[in-house]
């Protein structure tokens, strides 16, 4: 596979989602960023600065938790793919990833296993 080359990090303007006339452009930019680059920067998202700064301040404390605490919320414990992944626990391009992460999302009630399609079962609560 040929290496994909880009010259700058894609910047996506989320306010484009608000209008049918610009939504297609945003979707095309998002697809390009995800498929050809692998990461992006989002602007005009509407998240208050205080929420962002609170998150920046708490993240070092979260990642500094002891391994036992992180393992209690390991991703493998959640049917919703929400939780902790240690360095090297995921693979990209055949190599162990050198990243540690916590996956979390909007707190949602789990979907019904009996009535909802399989993809909807990804919805659910974060681990505590």
PyMOL commands that set and color helices and strands:
alter all, ss='L'
color gray80, all
select helices_A, chain A and resi 14-18+20-37+49-63+67-72+75-77+118-122
alter helices_A, ss='H'
color red, helices_A
select strands_A, chain A and resi 11-13+41-43+83-85+91-92+95-96+101-103
alter strands_A, ss='S'
color yellow, strands_A
deselect
rebuild
show_as cartoon
